[in-house]
Amino acid sequence: MLDEALFVEFLRKRQPQPPAITMDGLDGYLTALIIGPRFIDPRKWIPLFVGDTALMAPEETAEARALQTLVAAYNAISTGLAETPDAWRPRLAPRDKGAFDPFFWWIGFLAGTDFAPRIWGPVLHGQPETGDIIAPIRDMSEPRTILDQNGVIGVAKAVVAIRTYFMPRRAKSRI
């Protein structure tokens, strides 16, 4: 695996640029994939981050180590949401005095919904049948939004609610 600094450097050098190039952006992206309405085959999104050949790359290469880092991040989010959803928190960029900047997480999350935009639509638009469960996430879309601990908890609860909302559909989509 690559440490976080090397992984971010790897992502920033990739061409074309991946959907997220920060750890908080990656967390948002992977979170959307994990909680979304259907299982997304990793062969569709992994190459966006580590390249088309990373799945077959020799173990000692940067591509293979970046792949390990990416999969570990995915597994950590998935496990946290499945096993301890009440304790799970999004990874947001820290700011002064215990505050957090959610902007890149939000951008990554939104990009992660692109694999099933039609099905995500009612949730993203806060339509009545969803109970507007996405409101705390939508509220952090402004570039200068800063969240305190209560805001982070609100986002985490929204993520868990969206996961629960999509779970019946998602269970049917597994390979």
C-alpha atoms as a printed R data frame, in Angstrom:
    type eleno elety resid chain resno       x      y       z
1   ATOM     1    CA   MET     A     1   0.000  0.000   0.000
2   ATOM     2    CA   LEU     A     2   0.963  3.617  -0.410
3   ATOM     3    CA   ASP     A     3   0.806  6.022   2.489
4   ATOM     4    CA   GLU     A     4  -1.743  8.805   2.077
5   ATOM     5    CA   ALA     A     5   0.711 11.446   0.873
6   ATOM     6    CA   LEU     A     6   2.110  9.159  -1.829
7   ATOM     7    CA   PHE     A     7  -1.377  8.031  -2.813
8   ATOM     8    CA   VAL     A     8  -2.578 11.626  -3.227
9   ATOM     9    CA   GLU     A     9   0.566 12.404  -5.229
10  ATOM    10    CA   PHE     A    10  -0.170  9.347  -7.401
11  ATOM    11    CA   LEU     A    11  -3.760 10.539  -7.982
12  ATOM    12    CA   ARG     A    12  -2.689 14.084  -8.839
13  ATOM    13    CA   LYS     A    13  -0.251 12.836 -11.477
14  ATOM    14    CA   ARG     A    14  -2.824 10.607 -13.197
15  ATOM    15    CA   GLN     A    15  -4.039 11.535 -16.662
16  ATOM    16    CA   PRO     A    16  -6.876 11.778 -17.205
17  ATOM    17    CA   GLN     A    17  -7.472 13.151 -13.745
18  ATOM    18    CA   PRO     A    18  -9.448 10.838 -11.415
19  ATOM    19    CA   PRO     A    19 -12.885 11.875 -10.098
20  ATOM    20    CA   ALA     A    20 -11.230 12.742  -6.753
21  ATOM    21    CA   ILE     A    21  -7.634 13.713  -5.973
22  ATOM    22    CA   THR     A    22  -7.855 14.293  -2.223
23  ATOM    23    CA   MET     A    23  -8.491 11.751   0.519
24  ATOM    24    CA   ASP     A    24 -11.679 13.523   1.600
25  ATOM    25    CA   GLY     A    25 -12.887 13.680  -2.000
26  ATOM    26    CA   LEU     A    26 -12.120  9.983  -2.416
27  ATOM    27    CA   ASP     A    27 -14.041  9.247   0.786
28  ATOM    28    CA   GLY     A    28 -17.092 11.047  -0.592
29  ATOM    29    CA   TYR     A    29 -16.843  9.251  -3.929
30  ATOM    30    CA   LEU     A    30 -16.479  5.812  -2.395
31  ATOM    31    CA   THR     A    31 -19.249  6.533   0.102
32  ATOM    32    CA   ALA     A    32 -21.666  7.270  -2.756
33  ATOM    33    CA   LEU     A    33 -20.661  4.030  -4.496
34  ATOM    34    CA   ILE     A    34 -21.149  2.029  -1.308
35  ATOM    35    CA   ILE     A    35 -24.533  3.448  -0.276
36  ATOM    36    CA   GLY     A    36 -25.972  3.917  -3.749
37  ATOM    37    CA   PRO     A    37 -28.918  2.194  -5.397
38  ATOM    38    CA   ARG     A    38 -26.969 -0.586  -7.049
39  ATOM    39    CA   PHE     A    39 -23.677 -2.402  -6.810
40  ATOM    40    CA   ILE     A    40 -21.107 -0.829  -9.128
41  ATOM    41    CA   ASP     A    41 -18.649 -3.328 -10.558
42  ATOM    42    CA   PRO     A    42 -15.193 -2.241  -9.337
43  ATOM    43    CA   ARG     A    43 -13.829 -2.783 -12.848
44  ATOM    44    CA   LYS     A    44 -15.839  0.299 -13.842
45  ATOM    45    CA   TRP     A    45 -14.477  2.724 -11.238
46  ATOM    46    CA   ILE     A    46 -11.072  1.389 -10.158
47  ATOM    47    CA   PRO     A    47  -9.415  2.239 -13.517
48  ATOM    48    CA   LEU     A    48 -10.593  5.845 -13.136
49  ATOM    49    CA   PHE     A    49  -8.226  6.155 -10.166
50  ATOM    50    CA   VAL     A    50  -5.335  3.794 -10.825
51  ATOM    51    CA   GLY     A    51  -5.445  3.052 -14.547
52  ATOM    52    CA   ASP     A    52  -6.601  0.235 -16.781
53  ATOM    53    CA   THR     A    53  -3.630 -2.017 -16.078
54  ATOM    54    CA   ALA     A    54  -3.479 -1.716 -12.272
55  ATOM    55    CA   LEU     A    55  -5.595 -4.821 -11.708
56  ATOM    56    CA   MET     A    56  -2.884 -6.884 -13.409
57  ATOM    57    CA   ALA     A    57   0.161 -4.860 -12.331
58  ATOM    58    CA   PRO     A    58   3.053 -6.600 -10.571
59  ATOM    59    CA   GLU     A    59   2.790 -6.264  -6.799
60  ATOM    60    CA   GLU     A    60   5.825 -4.006  -6.356
61  ATOM    61    CA   THR     A    61   4.628 -1.316  -8.792
62  ATOM    62    CA   ALA     A    62   3.136  2.016  -7.773
63  ATOM    63    CA   GLU     A    63  -0.056  1.088  -9.641
64  ATOM    64    CA   ALA     A    64  -0.518 -2.113  -7.632
65  ATOM    65    CA   ARG     A    65   0.229 -0.341  -4.352
66  ATOM    66    CA   ALA     A    66  -2.190  2.467  -5.272
67  ATOM    67    CA   LEU     A    67  -4.823 -0.169  -6.040
68  ATOM    68    CA   GLN     A    68  -4.278 -1.701  -2.591
69  ATOM    69    CA   THR     A    69  -4.701  1.728  -0.997
70  ATOM    70    CA   LEU     A    70  -7.881  2.400  -2.969
71  ATOM    71    CA   VAL     A    71  -9.430 -0.963  -2.091
72  ATOM    72    CA   ALA     A    72  -8.476 -0.546   1.578
73  ATOM    73    CA   ALA     A    73 -10.256  2.834   1.653
74  ATOM    74    CA   TYR     A    74 -13.363  1.311   0.043
75  ATOM    75    CA   ASN     A    75 -13.357 -1.606   2.478
76  ATOM    76    CA   ALA     A    76 -12.912  0.657   5.518
77  ATOM    77    CA   ILE     A    77 -15.951  2.756   4.574
78  ATOM    78    CA   SER     A    78 -18.051 -0.274   3.680
79  ATOM    79    CA   THR     A    79 -17.162 -2.103   6.888
80  ATOM    80    CA   GLY     A    80 -17.766  0.970   9.033
81  ATOM    81    CA   LEU     A    81 -21.195  1.570   7.540
82  ATOM    82    CA   ALA     A    82 -22.160 -2.106   7.803
83  ATOM    83    CA   GLU     A    83 -20.816 -2.894  11.263
84  ATOM    84    CA   THR     A    84 -20.943  0.394  13.175
85  ATOM    85    CA   PRO     A    85 -23.203  2.795  11.266
86  ATOM    86    CA   ASP     A    86 -23.886  4.962  14.328
87  ATOM    87    CA   ALA     A    87 -20.155  5.528  14.840
88  ATOM    88    CA   TRP     A    88 -19.253  6.005  11.162
89  ATOM    89    CA   ARG     A    89 -18.216  9.524  10.117
90  ATOM    90    CA   PRO     A    90 -17.304 10.987   6.728
91  ATOM    91    CA   ARG     A    91 -13.698 11.936   6.243
92  ATOM    92    CA   LEU     A    92 -13.669 15.718   5.982
93  ATOM    93    CA   ALA     A    93 -10.756 18.130   5.763
94  ATOM    94    CA   PRO     A    94 -10.012 19.555   9.220
95  ATOM    95    CA   ARG     A    95 -10.028 23.305   9.776
96  ATOM    96    CA   ASP     A    96  -9.389 25.528  12.791
97  ATOM    97    CA   LYS     A    97 -11.039 25.019  16.168
98  ATOM    98    CA   GLY     A    98 -12.492 21.574  15.510
99  ATOM    99    CA   ALA     A    99 -14.322 22.606  12.337
100 ATOM   100    CA   PHE     A   100 -14.354 20.706   9.046
101 ATOM   101    CA   ASP     A   101 -14.427 21.688   5.378
102 ATOM   102    CA   PRO     A   102 -16.819 19.336   3.548
103 ATOM   103    CA   PHE     A   103 -16.510 20.752   0.037
104 ATOM   104    CA   PHE     A   104 -14.227 18.135  -1.580
105 ATOM   105    CA   TRP     A   105 -16.082 15.299   0.167
106 ATOM   106    CA   TRP     A   106 -19.315 16.673  -1.316
107 ATOM   107    CA   ILE     A   107 -17.770 16.983  -4.801
108 ATOM   108    CA   GLY     A   108 -16.523 13.382  -4.583
109 ATOM   109    CA   PHE     A   109 -19.892 12.179  -3.314
110 ATOM   110    CA   LEU     A   110 -21.721 13.866  -6.169
111 ATOM   111    CA   ALA     A   111 -19.288 12.360  -8.706
112 ATOM   112    CA   GLY     A   112 -19.912  8.926  -7.188
113 ATOM   113    CA   THR     A   113 -23.610  9.188  -7.991
114 ATOM   114    CA   ASP     A   114 -22.883  9.383 -11.736
115 ATOM   115    CA   PHE     A   115 -23.063  5.601 -12.205
116 ATOM   116    CA   ALA     A   116 -26.826  5.604 -11.570
117 ATOM   117    CA   PRO     A   117 -28.056  9.198 -12.024
118 ATOM   118    CA   ARG     A   118 -31.664  8.316 -12.808
119 ATOM   119    CA   ILE     A   119 -32.064  6.207  -9.679
120 ATOM   120    CA   TRP     A   120 -30.188  8.719  -7.517
121 ATOM   121    CA   GLY     A   121 -32.354 11.556  -8.885
122 ATOM   122    CA   PRO     A   122 -35.204 11.497  -6.336
123 ATOM   123    CA   VAL     A   123 -32.714 11.430  -3.448
124 ATOM   124    CA   LEU     A   124 -30.443 14.130  -4.886
125 ATOM   125    CA   HIS     A   125 -33.415 16.404  -5.523
126 ATOM   126    CA   GLY     A   126 -34.967 15.795  -2.108
127 ATOM   127    CA   GLN     A   127 -38.250 14.582  -3.527
128 ATOM   128    CA   PRO     A   128 -41.042 13.907  -1.017
129 ATOM   129    CA   GLU     A   129 -40.886 10.113  -1.275
130 ATOM   130    CA   THR     A   130 -37.307 10.236   0.065
131 ATOM   131    CA   GLY     A   131 -38.110 12.450   3.032
132 ATOM   132    CA   ASP     A   132 -35.309 14.750   1.814
133 ATOM   133    CA   ILE     A   133 -32.794 12.504   3.563
134 ATOM   134    CA   ILE     A   134 -29.967 14.130   1.614
135 ATOM   135    CA   ALA     A   135 -30.547 17.624   3.075
136 ATOM   136    CA   PRO     A   136 -27.448 17.664   5.358
137 ATOM   137    CA   ILE     A   137 -25.268 16.622   2.419
138 ATOM   138    CA   ARG     A   138 -26.852 19.086   0.004
139 ATOM   139    CA   ASP     A   139 -26.393 21.862   2.579
140 ATOM   140    CA   MET     A   140 -22.617 21.486   2.385
141 ATOM   141    CA   SER     A   141 -22.419 22.224  -1.330
142 ATOM   142    CA   GLU     A   142 -21.281 25.826  -0.890
143 ATOM   143    CA   PRO     A   143 -17.496 26.236  -1.262
144 ATOM   144    CA   ARG     A   144 -17.174 28.143   2.029
145 ATOM   145    CA   THR     A   145 -19.312 25.826   4.171
146 ATOM   146    CA   ILE     A   146 -17.676 24.793   7.430
147 ATOM   147    CA   LEU     A   147 -19.150 22.078   9.646
148 ATOM   148    CA   ASP     A   148 -18.854 21.607  13.384
149 ATOM   149    CA   GLN     A   149 -19.145 18.198  15.050
150 ATOM   150    CA   ASN     A   150 -22.953 18.372  14.972
151 ATOM   151    CA   GLY     A   151 -22.857 19.063  11.235
152 ATOM   152    CA   VAL     A   152 -20.561 16.078  10.686
153 ATOM   153    CA   ILE     A   153 -22.944 13.882  12.676
154 ATOM   154    CA   GLY     A   154 -25.841 15.162  10.543
155 ATOM   155    CA   VAL     A   155 -23.996 14.204   7.361
156 ATOM   156    CA   ALA     A   156 -23.190 10.769   8.795
157 ATOM   157    CA   LYS     A   157 -26.847 10.215   9.687
158 ATOM   158    CA   ALA     A   158 -27.859 11.257   6.164
159 ATOM   159    CA   VAL     A   159 -25.392  8.763   4.669
160 ATOM   160    CA   VAL     A   160 -26.790  5.966   6.840
161 ATOM   161    CA   ALA     A   161 -30.365  6.970   5.936
162 ATOM   162    CA   ILE     A   162 -29.552  6.943   2.210
163 ATOM   163    CA   ARG     A   163 -27.867  3.549   2.576
164 ATOM   164    CA   THR     A   164 -30.992  2.228   4.302
165 ATOM   165    CA   TYR     A   165 -33.262  3.784   1.658
166 ATOM   166    CA   PHE     A   166 -31.374  2.129  -1.209
167 ATOM   167    CA   MET     A   167 -30.590 -1.193   0.507
168 ATOM   168    CA   PRO     A   168 -33.591 -3.179  -0.844
169 ATOM   169    CA   ARG     A   169 -32.810 -2.105  -4.421
170 ATOM   170    CA   ARG     A   170 -29.088 -2.584  -3.927
171 ATOM   171    CA   ALA     A   171 -29.510 -6.112  -2.568
172 ATOM   172    CA   LYS     A   172 -31.237 -7.083  -5.819
173 ATOM   173    CA   SER     A   173 -28.392 -5.682  -7.951
174 ATOM   174    CA   ARG     A   174 -25.517 -7.744  -6.541
175 ATOM   175    CA   ILE     A   175 -23.587 -9.811  -9.043
